[in-house]
Amino acid sequence: MDSSLIGKIQKARQYAQEPERVTIEQLRARFAGNHGTYLVCYEGGRWACECHYFGTHGLCSHVMALERLLAPMLKPVELQGGESTSGDKA
């Protein structure tokens, strides 16, 4: 194996252990929920999900799960009262 490739693999491992280095600005994901598969999007600090619950409440389990998975890489949008959408204090 090429020595420069070995260095890239080592650097990739380091980066993967430091998710705070990454800021996700835009994301489109298919989420396989219990009742169907939904498109979930993140753009400009805002989430959207095509599930019915998100449409009526502005938040859903699909978005909350992705927030937990991606938390180190997302800057949470603050709601009134200083809470993030995940319920953690900002």
Biopython code that builds the backbone (N, CA, C, O; Angstrom):
import numpy as np
from Bio.PDB.StructureBuilder import StructureBuilder

atoms = [
    (1, "MET", "N", (0.851, -1.180, 0.000)),
    (1, "MET", "CA", (0.000, 0.000, 0.000)),
    (1, "MET", "C", (0.895, 1.241, 0.000)),
    (1, "MET", "O", (1.927, 1.271, 0.670)),
    (2, "ASP", "N", (0.504, 2.228, -0.731)),
    (2, "ASP", "CA", (1.204, 3.499, -0.854)),
    (2, "ASP", "C", (1.309, 4.190, 0.508)),
    (2, "ASP", "O", (0.312, 4.283, 1.225)),
    (3, "SER", "N", (2.503, 4.678, 0.877)),
    (3, "SER", "CA", (2.694, 5.305, 2.191)),
    (3, "SER", "C", (1.840, 6.558, 2.358)),
    (3, "SER", "O", (1.402, 6.855, 3.470)),
    (4, "SER", "N", (1.593, 7.298, 1.279)),
    (4, "SER", "CA", (0.747, 8.491, 1.411)),
    (4, "SER", "C", (-0.706, 8.089, 1.685)),
    (4, "SER", "O", (-1.424, 8.811, 2.377)),
    (5, "LEU", "N", (-1.142, 6.947, 1.150)),
    (5, "LEU", "CA", (-2.498, 6.461, 1.424)),
    (5, "LEU", "C", (-2.626, 6.027, 2.882)),
    (5, "LEU", "O", (-3.660, 6.252, 3.511)),
    (6, "ILE", "N", (-1.579, 5.410, 3.414)),
    (6, "ILE", "CA", (-1.581, 5.016, 4.828)),
    (6, "ILE", "C", (-1.743, 6.247, 5.704)),
    (6, "ILE", "O", (-2.506, 6.225, 6.670)),
    (7, "GLY", "N", (-1.034, 7.318, 5.379)),
    (7, "GLY", "CA", (-1.174, 8.574, 6.125)),
    (7, "GLY", "C", (-2.591, 9.128, 6.045)),
    (7, "GLY", "O", (-3.116, 9.645, 7.031)),
    (8, "LYS", "N", (-3.209, 9.020, 4.874)),
    (8, "LYS", "CA", (-4.596, 9.506, 4.703)),
    (8, "LYS", "C", (-5.568, 8.671, 5.530)),
    (8, "LYS", "O", (-6.511, 9.211, 6.108)),
    (9, "ILE", "N", (-5.351, 7.377, 5.590)),
    (9, "ILE", "CA", (-6.211, 6.493, 6.392)),
    (9, "ILE", "C", (-6.084, 6.841, 7.863)),
    (9, "ILE", "O", (-7.086, 6.894, 8.576)),
    (10, "GLN", "N", (-4.856, 7.079, 8.330)),
    (10, "GLN", "CA", (-4.641, 7.455, 9.731)),
    (10, "GLN", "C", (-5.313, 8.790, 10.049)),
    (10, "GLN", "O", (-5.934, 8.948, 11.099)),
    (11, "LYS", "N", (-5.182, 9.747, 9.133)),
    (11, "LYS", "CA", (-5.806, 11.050, 9.338)),
    (11, "LYS", "C", (-7.331, 10.917, 9.353)),
    (11, "LYS", "O", (-7.999, 11.569, 10.156)),
    (12, "ALA", "N", (-7.876, 10.090, 8.485)),
    (12, "ALA", "CA", (-9.325, 9.865, 8.446)),
    (12, "ALA", "C", (-9.823, 9.283, 9.765)),
    (12, "ALA", "O", (-10.880, 9.678, 10.257)),
    (13, "ARG", "N", (-9.073, 8.352, 10.336)),
    (13, "ARG", "CA", (-9.445, 7.775, 11.645)),
    (13, "ARG", "C", (-9.455, 8.854, 12.718)),
    (13, "ARG", "O", (-10.361, 8.902, 13.549)),
    (14, "GLN", "N", (-8.445, 9.722, 12.698)),
    (14, "GLN", "CA", (-8.384, 10.821, 13.670)),
    (14, "GLN", "C", (-9.591, 11.735, 13.497)),
    (14, "GLN", "O", (-10.264, 12.071, 14.472)),
    (15, "TYR", "N", (-9.864, 12.136, 12.261)),
    (15, "TYR", "CA", (-11.000, 13.020, 11.994)),
    (15, "TYR", "C", (-12.319, 12.392, 12.434)),
    (15, "TYR", "O", (-13.183, 13.079, 12.979)),
    (16, "ALA", "N", (-12.474, 11.111, 12.202)),
    (16, "ALA", "CA", (-13.718, 10.426, 12.578)),
    (16, "ALA", "C", (-13.940, 10.439, 14.090)),
    (16, "ALA", "O", (-15.078, 10.336, 14.548)),
    (17, "GLN", "N", (-12.881, 10.562, 14.854)),
    (17, "GLN", "CA", (-12.984, 10.625, 16.310)),
    (17, "GLN", "C", (-13.189, 12.054, 16.819)),
    (17, "GLN", "O", (-13.327, 12.275, 18.023)),
    (18, "GLU", "N", (-13.208, 13.019, 15.901)),
    (18, "GLU", "CA", (-13.364, 14.425, 16.264)),
    (18, "GLU", "C", (-14.476, 15.058, 15.428)),
    (18, "GLU", "O", (-14.209, 15.926, 14.597)),
    (19, "PRO", "N", (-15.735, 14.623, 15.644)),
    (19, "PRO", "CA", (-16.824, 15.112, 14.801)),
    (19, "PRO", "C", (-17.050, 16.614, 14.890)),
    (19, "PRO", "O", (-17.698, 17.193, 14.018)),
    (20, "GLU", "N", (-16.525, 17.253, 15.932)),
    (20, "GLU", "CA", (-16.675, 18.708, 16.059)),
    (20, "GLU", "C", (-15.941, 19.464, 14.955)),
    (20, "GLU", "O", (-16.161, 20.661, 14.774)),
    (21, "ARG", "N", (-15.081, 18.784, 14.224)),
    (21, "ARG", "CA", (-14.386, 19.404, 13.087)),
    (21, "ARG", "C", (-15.329, 19.662, 11.911)),
    (21, "ARG", "O", (-15.033, 20.479, 11.040)),
    (22, "VAL", "N", (-16.454, 18.966, 11.891)),
    (22, "VAL", "CA", (-17.385, 19.018, 10.761)),
    (22, "VAL", "C", (-18.620, 19.807, 11.144)),
    (22, "VAL", "O", (-19.154, 19.646, 12.241)),
    (23, "THR", "N", (-19.072, 20.658, 10.239)),
    (23, "THR", "CA", (-20.350, 21.346, 10.421)),
    (23, "THR", "C", (-21.222, 21.004, 9.218)),
    (23, "THR", "O", (-20.890, 21.327, 8.078)),
    (24, "ILE", "N", (-22.324, 20.353, 9.493)),
    (24, "ILE", "CA", (-23.244, 19.999, 8.416)),
    (24, "ILE", "C", (-24.106, 21.212, 8.116)),
    (24, "ILE", "O", (-24.760, 21.757, 9.005)),
    (25, "GLU", "N", (-24.103, 21.625, 6.868)),
    (25, "GLU", "CA", (-24.879, 22.786, 6.440)),
    (25, "GLU", "C", (-26.156, 22.384, 5.725)),
    (25, "GLU", "O", (-27.158, 23.099, 5.760)),
    (26, "GLN", "N", (-26.104, 21.235, 5.080)),
    (26, "GLN", "CA", (-27.259, 20.769, 4.318)),
    (26, "GLN", "C", (-27.241, 19.241, 4.316)),
    (26, "GLN", "O", (-26.183, 18.626, 4.190)),
    (27, "LEU", "N", (-28.430, 18.629, 4.458)),
    (27, "LEU", "CA", (-28.517, 17.178, 4.506)),
    (27, "LEU", "C", (-29.882, 16.737, 4.002)),
    (27, "LEU", "O", (-30.900, 17.353, 4.316)),
    (28, "ARG", "N", (-29.892, 15.674, 3.225)),
    (28, "ARG", "CA", (-31.131, 15.012, 2.803)),
    (28, "ARG", "C", (-30.948, 13.543, 3.113)),
    (28, "ARG", "O", (-29.971, 12.932, 2.682)),
    (29, "ALA", "N", (-31.882, 12.969, 3.860)),
    (29, "ALA", "CA", (-31.756, 11.572, 4.255)),
    (29, "ALA", "C", (-33.115, 10.880, 4.185)),
    (29, "ALA", "O", (-34.148, 11.487, 4.466)),
    (30, "ARG", "N", (-33.099, 9.619, 3.812)),
    (30, "ARG", "CA", (-34.297, 8.777, 3.869)),
    (30, "ARG", "C", (-34.265, 8.071, 5.209)),
    (30, "ARG", "O", (-33.282, 7.412, 5.550)),
    (31, "PHE", "N", (-35.333, 8.207, 5.963)),
    (31, "PHE", "CA", (-35.418, 7.623, 7.297)),
    (31, "PHE", "C", (-36.493, 6.546, 7.279)),
    (31, "PHE", "O", (-37.661, 6.834, 7.015)),
    (32, "ALA", "N", (-36.105, 5.314, 7.556)),
    (32, "ALA", "CA", (-37.055, 4.196, 7.599)),
    (32, "ALA", "C", (-37.638, 4.113, 9.007)),
    (32, "ALA", "O", (-37.028, 3.544, 9.912)),
    (33, "GLY", "N", (-38.822, 4.684, 9.177)),
    (33, "GLY", "CA", (-39.505, 4.653, 10.463)),
    (33, "GLY", "C", (-40.370, 3.408, 10.582)),
    (33, "GLY", "O", (-40.380, 2.567, 9.684)),
    (34, "ASN", "N", (-41.089, 3.291, 11.677)),
    (34, "ASN", "CA", (-41.960, 2.142, 11.897)),
    (34, "ASN", "C", (-43.173, 2.146, 10.979)),
    (34, "ASN", "O", (-43.723, 1.085, 10.684)),
    (35, "HIS", "N", (-43.599, 3.318, 10.521)),
    (35, "HIS", "CA", (-44.833, 3.423, 9.736)),
    (35, "HIS", "C", (-44.595, 3.873, 8.306)),
    (35, "HIS", "O", (-45.547, 4.177, 7.588)),
    (36, "GLY", "N", (-43.359, 3.919, 7.889)),
    (36, "GLY", "CA", (-43.058, 4.333, 6.527)),
    (36, "GLY", "C", (-41.659, 4.908, 6.436)),
    (36, "GLY", "O", (-40.953, 5.033, 7.437)),
    (37, "THR", "N", (-41.271, 5.255, 5.222)),
    (37, "THR", "CA", (-39.972, 5.873, 4.974)),
    (37, "THR", "C", (-40.207, 7.330, 4.603)),
    (37, "THR", "O", (-41.043, 7.639, 3.753)),
    (38, "TYR", "N", (-39.461, 8.219, 5.248)),
    (38, "TYR", "CA", (-39.685, 9.650, 5.094)),
    (38, "TYR", "C", (-38.399, 10.365, 4.692)),
    (38, "TYR", "O", (-37.304, 9.982, 5.104)),
    (39, "LEU", "N", (-38.549, 11.391, 3.895)),
    (39, "LEU", "CA", (-37.436, 12.257, 3.551)),
    (39, "LEU", "C", (-37.288, 13.290, 4.665)),
    (39, "LEU", "O", (-38.238, 13.996, 5.002)),
    (40, "VAL", "N", (-36.094, 13.367, 5.225)),
    (40, "VAL", "CA", (-35.786, 14.337, 6.270)),
    (40, "VAL", "C", (-34.684, 15.246, 5.721)),
    (40, "VAL", "O", (-33.680, 14.765, 5.195)),
    (41, "CYS", "N", (-34.877, 16.553, 5.845)),
    (41, "CYS", "CA", (-33.913, 17.520, 5.318)),
    (41, "CYS", "C", (-33.455, 18.474, 6.411)),
    (41, "CYS", "O", (-34.204, 18.801, 7.332)),
    (42, "TYR", "N", (-32.212, 18.910, 6.287)),
    (42, "TYR", "CA", (-31.642, 19.920, 7.175)),
    (42, "TYR", "C", (-30.968, 20.946, 6.285)),
    (42, "TYR", "O", (-30.100, 20.606, 5.481)),
    (43, "GLU", "N", (-31.363, 22.192, 6.427)),
    (43, "GLU", "CA", (-30.758, 23.254, 5.636)),
    (43, "GLU", "C", (-30.934, 24.575, 6.360)),
    (43, "GLU", "O", (-32.012, 24.875, 6.874)),
    (44, "GLY", "N", (-29.880, 25.353, 6.395)),
    (44, "GLY", "CA", (-29.943, 26.662, 7.033)),
    (44, "GLY", "C", (-30.309, 26.595, 8.503)),
    (44, "GLY", "O", (-30.961, 27.496, 9.032)),
    (45, "GLY", "N", (-29.881, 25.507, 9.172)),
    (45, "GLY", "CA", (-30.177, 25.366, 10.596)),
    (45, "GLY", "C", (-31.596, 24.924, 10.895)),
    (45, "GLY", "O", (-32.015, 24.945, 12.053)),
    (46, "ARG", "N", (-32.339, 24.528, 9.887)),
    (46, "ARG", "CA", (-33.740, 24.126, 10.065)),
    (46, "ARG", "C", (-33.971, 22.712, 9.553)),
    (46, "ARG", "O", (-33.406, 22.299, 8.541)),
    (47, "TRP", "N", (-34.803, 21.989, 10.266)),
    (47, "TRP", "CA", (-35.194, 20.635, 9.892)),
    (47, "TRP", "C", (-36.539, 20.638, 9.197)),
    (47, "TRP", "O", (-37.363, 21.526, 9.411)),
    (48, "ALA", "N", (-36.751, 19.630, 8.361)),
    (48, "ALA", "CA", (-38.052, 19.364, 7.763)),
    (48, "ALA", "C", (-38.161, 17.857, 7.578)),
    (48, "ALA", "O", (-37.180, 17.191, 7.250)),
    (49, "CYS", "N", (-39.347, 17.331, 7.787)),
    (49, "CYS", "CA", (-39.611, 15.911, 7.578)),
    (49, "CYS", "C", (-40.966, 15.798, 6.905)),
    (49, "CYS", "O", (-41.881, 16.563, 7.210)),
    (50, "GLU", "N", (-41.098, 14.855, 5.997)),
    (50, "GLU", "CA", (-42.353, 14.721, 5.274)),
    (50, "GLU", "C", (-43.386, 13.870, 6.018)),
    (50, "GLU", "O", (-44.460, 13.602, 5.479)),
    (51, "CYS", "N", (-43.078, 13.442, 7.249)),
    (51, "CYS", "CA", (-44.072, 12.664, 8.001)),
    (51, "CYS", "C", (-45.210, 13.576, 8.475)),
    (51, "CYS", "O", (-45.046, 14.791, 8.591)),
    (52, "HIS", "N", (-46.347, 12.969, 8.740)),
    (52, "HIS", "CA", (-47.542, 13.719, 9.149)),
    (52, "HIS", "C", (-47.312, 14.469, 10.469)),
    (52, "HIS", "O", (-47.723, 15.621, 10.606)),
    (53, "TYR", "N", (-46.662, 13.825, 11.431)),
    (53, "TYR", "CA", (-46.480, 14.446, 12.740)),
    (53, "TYR", "C", (-45.668, 15.735, 12.623)),
    (53, "TYR", "O", (-46.016, 16.742, 13.240)),
    (54, "PHE", "N", (-44.599, 15.712, 11.843)),
    (54, "PHE", "CA", (-43.810, 16.933, 11.670)),
    (54, "PHE", "C", (-44.665, 18.030, 11.043)),
    (54, "PHE", "O", (-44.563, 19.196, 11.424)),
    (55, "GLY", "N", (-45.496, 17.659, 10.093)),
    (55, "GLY", "CA", (-46.350, 18.634, 9.415)),
    (55, "GLY", "C", (-47.295, 19.356, 10.353)),
    (55, "GLY", "O", (-47.640, 20.514, 10.117)),
    (56, "THR", "N", (-47.718, 18.686, 11.414)),
    (56, "THR", "CA", (-48.660, 19.305, 12.347)),
    (56, "THR", "C", (-47.996, 19.854, 13.612)),
    (56, "THR", "O", (-48.572, 20.701, 14.295)),
    (57, "HIS", "N", (-46.787, 19.376, 13.927)),
    (57, "HIS", "CA", (-46.132, 19.781, 15.175)),
    (57, "HIS", "C", (-44.782, 20.472, 14.994)),
    (57, "HIS", "O", (-44.272, 21.075, 15.939)),
    (58, "GLY", "N", (-44.195, 20.397, 13.803)),
    (58, "GLY", "CA", (-42.906, 21.029, 13.567)),
    (58, "GLY", "C", (-41.726, 20.301, 14.167)),
    (58, "GLY", "O", (-40.619, 20.839, 14.196)),
    (59, "LEU", "N", (-41.938, 19.085, 14.648)),
    (59, "LEU", "CA", (-40.899, 18.245, 15.230)),
    (59, "LEU", "C", (-41.393, 16.810, 15.165)),
    (59, "LEU", "O", (-42.600, 16.572, 15.194)),
    (60, "CYS", "N", (-40.490, 15.861, 15.079)),
    (60, "CYS", "CA", (-40.903, 14.456, 15.044)),
    (60, "CYS", "C", (-39.766, 13.571, 15.528)),
    (60, "CYS", "O", (-38.650, 14.042, 15.747)),
    (61, "SER", "N", (-40.055, 12.293, 15.693)),
    (61, "SER", "CA", (-39.049, 11.347, 16.175)),
    (61, "SER", "C", (-37.907, 11.170, 15.180)),
    (61, "SER", "O", (-36.776, 10.901, 15.584)),
    (62, "HIS", "N", (-38.185, 11.317, 13.890)),
    (62, "HIS", "CA", (-37.150, 11.158, 12.872)),
    (62, "HIS", "C", (-36.111, 12.278, 13.000)),
    (62, "HIS", "O", (-34.907, 12.025, 12.972)),
    (63, "VAL", "N", (-36.586, 13.498, 13.139)),
    (63, "VAL", "CA", (-35.694, 14.647, 13.316)),
    (63, "VAL", "C", (-34.930, 14.528, 14.630)),
    (63, "VAL", "O", (-33.721, 14.758, 14.668)),
    (64, "MET", "N", (-35.623, 14.172, 15.701)),
    (64, "MET", "CA", (-34.952, 14.061, 17.000)),
    (64, "MET", "C", (-33.873, 12.981, 16.983)),
    (64, "MET", "O", (-32.820, 13.153, 17.597)),
    (65, "ALA", "N", (-34.122, 11.866, 16.287)),
    (65, "ALA", "CA", (-33.116, 10.803, 16.188)),
    (65, "ALA", "C", (-31.893, 11.291, 15.419)),
    (65, "ALA", "O", (-30.760, 11.038, 15.830)),
    (66, "LEU", "N", (-32.111, 11.982, 14.318)),
    (66, "LEU", "CA", (-30.982, 12.502, 13.545)),
    (66, "LEU", "C", (-30.226, 13.569, 14.316)),
    (66, "LEU", "O", (-29.003, 13.656, 14.205)),
    (67, "GLU", "N", (-30.929, 14.384, 15.098)),
    (67, "GLU", "CA", (-30.237, 15.371, 15.941)),
    (67, "GLU", "C", (-29.299, 14.675, 16.919)),
    (67, "GLU", "O", (-28.178, 15.130, 17.143)),
    (68, "ARG", "N", (-29.759, 13.574, 17.500)),
    (68, "ARG", "CA", (-28.912, 12.833, 18.442)),
    (68, "ARG", "C", (-27.699, 12.231, 17.737)),
    (68, "ARG", "O", (-26.585, 12.282, 18.259)),
    (69, "LEU", "N", (-27.912, 11.667, 16.563)),
    (69, "LEU", "CA", (-26.814, 11.055, 15.815)),
    (69, "LEU", "C", (-25.781, 12.082, 15.361)),
    (69, "LEU", "O", (-24.580, 11.812, 15.377)),
    (70, "LEU", "N", (-26.249, 13.245, 14.963)),
    (70, "LEU", "CA", (-25.385, 14.242, 14.330)),
    (70, "LEU", "C", (-25.048, 15.422, 15.232)),
    (70, "LEU", "O", (-24.417, 16.376, 14.779)),
    (71, "ALA", "N", (-25.450, 15.380, 16.485)),
    (71, "ALA", "CA", (-25.327, 16.518, 17.398)),
    (71, "ALA", "C", (-23.971, 17.223, 17.364)),
    (71, "ALA", "O", (-23.939, 18.453, 17.326)),
    (72, "PRO", "N", (-22.857, 16.502, 17.375)),
    (72, "PRO", "CA", (-21.573, 17.218, 17.384)),
    (72, "PRO", "C", (-21.325, 18.036, 16.111)),
    (72, "PRO", "O", (-20.479, 18.930, 16.097)),
    (73, "MET", "N", (-22.062, 17.726, 15.054)),
    (73, "MET", "CA", (-21.811, 18.378, 13.772)),
    (73, "MET", "C", (-22.877, 19.403, 13.402)),
    (73, "MET", "O", (-22.761, 20.075, 12.377)),
    (74, "LEU", "N", (-23.911, 19.527, 14.224)),
    (74, "LEU", "CA", (-24.998, 20.463, 13.943)),
    (74, "LEU", "C", (-24.988, 21.598, 14.943)),
    (74, "LEU", "O", (-24.747, 21.381, 16.131)),
    (75, "LYS", "N", (-25.243, 22.781, 14.485)),
    (75, "LYS", "CA", (-25.442, 23.903, 15.387)),
    (75, "LYS", "C", (-26.947, 23.974, 15.620)),
    (75, "LYS", "O", (-27.694, 24.286, 14.692)),
    (76, "PRO", "N", (-27.414, 23.688, 16.846)),
    (76, "PRO", "CA", (-28.857, 23.650, 17.079)),
    (76, "PRO", "C", (-29.510, 25.012, 16.903)),
    (76, "PRO", "O", (-28.933, 26.047, 17.237)),
    (77, "VAL", "N", (-30.705, 24.987, 16.379)),
    (77, "VAL", "CA", (-31.500, 26.201, 16.234)),
    (77, "VAL", "C", (-32.159, 26.455, 17.576)),
    (77, "VAL", "O", (-32.813, 25.569, 18.127)),
    (78, "GLU", "N", (-31.994, 27.652, 18.101)),
    (78, "GLU", "CA", (-32.603, 27.968, 19.391)),
    (78, "GLU", "C", (-34.059, 28.343, 19.212)),
    (78, "GLU", "O", (-34.429, 29.089, 18.306)),
    (79, "LEU", "N", (-34.876, 27.800, 20.105)),
    (79, "LEU", "CA", (-36.289, 28.130, 20.141)),
    (79, "LEU", "C", (-36.494, 29.222, 21.185)),
    (79, "LEU", "O", (-35.554, 29.585, 21.892)),
    (80, "GLN", "N", (-37.691, 29.739, 21.286)),
    (80, "GLN", "CA", (-37.973, 30.724, 22.321)),
    (80, "GLN", "C", (-37.695, 30.092, 23.675)),
    (80, "GLN", "O", (-38.035, 28.929, 23.890)),
    (81, "GLY", "N", (-37.095, 30.820, 24.578)),
    (81, "GLY", "CA", (-36.779, 30.304, 25.896)),
    (81, "GLY", "C", (-35.384, 29.708, 25.981)),
    (81, "GLY", "O", (-34.988, 29.215, 27.037)),
    (82, "GLY", "N", (-34.619, 29.743, 24.868)),
    (82, "GLY", "CA", (-33.241, 29.295, 24.911)),
    (82, "GLY", "C", (-33.047, 27.811, 24.803)),
    (82, "GLY", "O", (-31.940, 27.341, 25.063)),
    (83, "GLU", "N", (-34.067, 27.021, 24.427)),
    (83, "GLU", "CA", (-33.906, 25.583, 24.280)),
    (83, "GLU", "C", (-33.647, 25.225, 22.835)),
    (83, "GLU", "O", (-34.181, 25.858, 21.925)),
    (84, "SER", "N", (-32.831, 24.213, 22.624)),
    (84, "SER", "CA", (-32.646, 23.711, 21.275)),
    (84, "SER", "C", (-33.785, 22.756, 20.965)),
    (84, "SER", "O", (-34.549, 22.386, 21.856)),
    (85, "THR", "N", (-33.901, 22.360, 19.715)),
    (85, "THR", "CA", (-34.977, 21.463, 19.338)),
    (85, "THR", "C", (-34.833, 20.098, 19.973)),
    (85, "THR", "O", (-35.812, 19.355, 20.044)),
    (86, "SER", "N", (-33.637, 19.738, 20.441)),
    (86, "SER", "CA", (-33.443, 18.438, 21.079)),
    (86, "SER", "C", (-33.757, 18.490, 22.571)),
    (86, "SER", "O", (-33.717, 17.463, 23.249)),
    (87, "GLY", "N", (-34.070, 19.681, 23.086)),
    (87, "GLY", "CA", (-34.415, 19.814, 24.492)),
    (87, "GLY", "C", (-33.230, 20.125, 25.374)),
    (87, "GLY", "O", (-33.405, 20.383, 26.565)),
    (88, "ASP", "N", (-32.019, 20.110, 24.823)),
    (88, "ASP", "CA", (-30.829, 20.458, 25.584)),
    (88, "ASP", "C", (-30.701, 21.957, 25.645)),
    (88, "ASP", "O", (-31.052, 22.656, 24.695)),
    (89, "LYS", "N", (-30.198, 22.461, 26.766)),
    (89, "LYS", "CA", (-29.970, 23.904, 26.876)),
    (89, "LYS", "C", (-28.852, 24.312, 25.949)),
    (89, "LYS", "O", (-27.840, 23.620, 25.851)),
    (90, "ALA", "N", (-29.022, 25.424, 25.271)),
    (90, "ALA", "CA", (-28.006, 25.917, 24.325)),
    (90, "ALA", "C", (-26.862, 26.573, 25.063)),
    (90, "ALA", "O", (-25.915, 27.048, 24.437)),
]
sb = StructureBuilder()
sb.init_structure("model")
sb.init_model(0)
sb.init_chain("A")
sb.init_seg("    ")
for serial, (resi, resn, name, xyz) in enumerate(atoms, 1):
    if name == "N":
        sb.init_residue(resn, " ", resi, " ")
    sb.init_atom(name, np.array(xyz, "f"), 0.0, 1.0, " ", f" {name:<3s}", serial, name[0])
structure = sb.get_structure()
